[in-house]
């Protein structure tokens, strides 16, 4: 009986060690990011520019007609100035966030009725493994993660009177509410939109962050026709408002289901052997 117990313990330790040994951590990734405004709602005198090749859609969208204060100026969204919404880079697993594309809202005062009321920002992320357990390898390309589709509720606020957003400027801040329709969700702890996947015993979480993104007050959400607890940001009038995007990958070890199942069957078998020996 003692011999059987020792055998069970030795086998359990051996199999758990084997499961851990088989798991290999991807420690460095290459990535390619594509983003563009694939749709927008409303607006007058729309101007599009800087087409992203993957989406065949603009990364610059402008609207409206400038007031006497801003003759010739339109309000606009600009994504990744000078990049056409495409960025290639590297990121270390469990390392620091790396900068990606910057979102800018050029919030110039325009004539009433000319603003868009919404937009769709589409993002595609492609990953390749470049190092395993710290050792460089020839890049291994993985299938693209599910595309992230962000719907933006946009509120062009009035330029006089009481402001919905607390503001220290002479005009009211505009409101952008960001809703994710596909792939992942917003983690209020990390302040990032996250997608997770498992490879060889490790759970990897791709984290996409935008500076300034936060949970807005219910009154601000309502003004942008969004539900309470909405996620978004506000932009000051009569200036360019830029928000830096960034990206990271976190990893945690998860147990090997196949190894655990095999271990369980082995223990059951040895338990039967021990009872038989009695």
N, C-alpha and C positions, 0 to 999 in steps of 0.2 A: 504493500500500500504506500509506504514512504517513497519507494522507488517510482511509483506511478505519479505521485504528487510532484516529485522532483522533475520528472519528465514533462509533466504538464507545464510547470513553471518555466523550464528551459525552452520549451517550444514556443510558449507565449512571448517570451522576451526575444527569441530569435526572429519570430515573424514580425513583431512590431519594429524591430531593428531593420529588417529587410524592407518593410513598407516605407520607413523614413529614408533609407538609403536610395530607394528608387525615385523618390521625389527630387526633381531638379528645379531650382529657382532661376527664372529668367531675371537677370540682374540689370540688363540694359536693353532699351527698346529704341527702335527708330519709328518715327511717326510721320504721317502726312495728313494735314488738316485742310479741308475745303469747306468754305462757308459762303452763303449768298442769300440775298433777299429774293425768295422764289415767288412771293406774292405780296400784294398790299391792297388796302381797301380805301376807297374815297380819294380825296385830294384833287387839286387843280394844278394845271401847268406842270405836270410831272416830268422830271428829267432823270434819265438813267445813264449810268456810266460804269466803267471798270468791270467788265464781264468776267465772271469766274468760269473757267473752261469746263469743269466737271458738271456744274449745274446749268451752264449756259444762261446764267441769270446775273443781274447787276449786284455789285457790292456797294454802289453809291446810288441813293435815291433821294431826289430833292423835290420839294413841292411848294406851292403857294406863290404869292406875289409880295415883294417887300413893301413896307410902308415908306412914308417920306423919310423916316429915320434911317431906313436901310434900302435905298433905291438899288434895284438890281440884285439884292440878296434874297435867296430862298432858304427856308429851313431844310435840313437834310440829315440822313443817316449815312455814315461812311464807315465801312468795315475793312480794317487792315490796309490803311492807306499805302499805296505803292505795291501791294502784293496781289491784287485781284482776288483776294480771299483765299489764297493758297500759301501754305507754310509747311516746310519740311524741317525736322529737327530730331534731337535725341533726348531721352529722359531716363534717369536711373530709377529702378524700383525702390520704393520707400525713401526716395530722395526729395529734394526741394521741388516746388512748382517751377516750371519753366514758362516764360512769357510766350504767348501765341499771338492772336489777332486782337487789335484794339478797336473797340466800338466807340464812335464819336457821334454825338448829336449836336449839330450846329443849330443852336436854338435861337434863330433870329426872329424878330417880331415881323409877322406877316399879316396881310389883310384878312379880315374875318371870313370864314367859310372855305379857306383854301387848303386846310390841313388834311392829311390822311388820318384815318381813325384806327388803323391796324396794319400789321405787316407780318409776314412769315419768314423767319430766319432758319434756314436749313443748314445742318452741319454733318459732315461725314468724316470719320476718323479711321485711318488705315494704320495697322501696327505690324512691325516685324521684330523678331527677337534678334539681338546683336551680341548678347553675351549670356552664358549660363554658368551660374555659380562663380561669376567673376572672370570666366575665361571667354575671350572673344571667339565668335563663330561666324561662318558665312550667314548673312541675314536669312531668316526663315520668315516668309510672308504669311500672315494669318488672314483669314477672311475678314472683311470690314466688319466692325461692330455695327449693330443696327443704327441707322441714321437718327440723329436727334433733330426733331422738328419743334421749333419754338414759335408759338403764336404770341405776338406782341399786341396788347391793347394799348393804344396810344391816345393820350388826352392832351390836346392843345388847350391850355388853360387861358382864361381871359387875362387881359393885360392891365386890368384896373379893378378896384374894389377888394373885397375880402378874398384871401387865398385859401385854397383847400390845404396846400402844403405850407407848413411853417417856413417862412423865408425871410432872410435878412436883406434881400435885394429890393429894388424898386418895383419889380414885376413878379408875377407868380410863376413858380417852377412848373414845367410840364411833367407829365407822369407816363412812365413806361412800365406796364405789367407784363411779366414774362410767364407764359404757361407752356409746359412741355407736354406734347401730345404722344410721343413715342419714345421708347428706350430710356429707361432709367427714371430718376426722380431727384428732387432737391433734398439734400441733407443739411438741415439748419446748423448742425454742429460743425461740419467742415466748411459750410458755406459754398458747397459745390454741387453741380449736377453729376450723378454717379451712375455708372454701368459696371456690372460685375460679371466675371466669367472664370471658369476653373480649367486649369491646364496642369496635368501631371502632379496632382496633390496640392496645388496652391490655388487659392482664390485671389484673383487680381481685380482691383477696382480702379477703373479709369475715372478720374475726377476732372471736371471742366469747371473753371471758376471765372467769374467776372467781378472785378472790383466794384464796390458800391451796391451790389445786389443784396437785398435784405427783405425781411417781412415788413410790409407797409401797414400803416394804420388803416382801420376799417373804413374810415371816411375817405381816405385817399384811394383805396381800392374801389369803393362805390363810385367815386367820381370818374374812374376809368372803366366803369361797367364790369367790374370784376368782383368775385366773392370775397368774403372776409378772410383774412390771413393770407392774402395774395403775396406773391414774390415779385419784386420789381425795384425800380430806382427812379429818382427824380432828377431833372436837369434844369439848371438856372437859365433864366431868360437873358437874351442879348449877349451870349457868349458860347464858345465851343466847350462842350462837356465830353471828356474822354474817359473811357473805362477800360482798363487793361484786362485782357483775357489771359488765362494761364492754365496749365495742364500738368497733372501728376498721375503716377500709378502706384498704388499701395498693394501690398501682398501679405497674406497670412496663410500659414500652413493649415490644411484641412486633412482629416483622416482619409485613408484610402478605403472606400467602401468594399472593394473586392477583397482586400487583405483582411479586413475585419470579418467579413462573411466567412472567408476561408479559415480564419483563426477560430471562429465560433464552431464551425463544423468539426474542426480538429479536436477542440476541447470536449465536445459532446462525445466524439468517438473514444477518446481516452477515458472519459468518465465511465462509459459503458465497459471498457476494458477493465477498469479498476473494480467495478461492481462484480464483474465476472470472476475476478481473481479472488474476491471474498469467498 
